[in-house]
Amino acid sequence: MNPLLHRAALLLVCAPYLQGGLVKAFDFAGAVGEMAHFGLQPAAVFAVLVIVLELGASAMVLADRGRRPAALALAAFTLVATFMANRFWTMDGMERFHATNAFFEHVAIIGGLLFVAFLPLRRPAP
């Protein structure tokens, strides 16, 4: 694989976590509110854990250091978060429509992370 394409693909797979982790880090009160909204207590501790996971695991994937466990951690996190945040089966109308789309978009991200974890991607030459 072309080294530039390799790096771009990894960056694209990690983009939601880089964006999410940075937004949470720069709006920590909002991150705490989000954790509380989903019933996670103590909310501040969960907010810190999510920020560290999103940014740390993304950095590991991008640096190709511990890529497999980092990608699997992001996949597991996404699976749990998707079932918590996109409970489309409990909704009706447009809310259900949007939540269903978001649910399956996150399933696709999980698939991409599984590819990152299990495909034998070699680190490109500098």
Secondary structure as GFF3:
##gff-version 3
##sequence-region A 1 126
A	DSSP	alpha_helix	3	26	.	.	.	ID=ss1
A	DSSP	alpha_helix	28	37	.	.	.	ID=ss2
A	DSSP	alpha_helix	43	63	.	.	.	ID=ss3
A	DSSP	alpha_helix	67	85	.	.	.	ID=ss4
A	DSSP	three_ten_helix	88	90	.	.	.	ID=ss5
A	DSSP	alpha_helix	93	118	.	.	.	ID=ss6
###
